[in-house]
């Protein structure tokens, strides 16, 4: 999903290459955010938002925060 409306357009995650496990997705996104220069507070905000609901919420949050494929 290429979009310039994501919070960290320099961060990207290829969801097709990641195990569908929620923890694997969270780890990949946090690594990408860190590499893109996100602060610890921003990474923690992502984590809180991503884990505040179900699996669908996790995926929607990922797509709001980083570029996805």
Buried (B, 14 or more C-beta within 10 A) or exposed (E): EEEEEBBBBEBBBEBEEEEEEBEEBBEBBBEBBBEBEBEEEBBEBBBEBBEEEEEEEBBBBBBBBBBBE
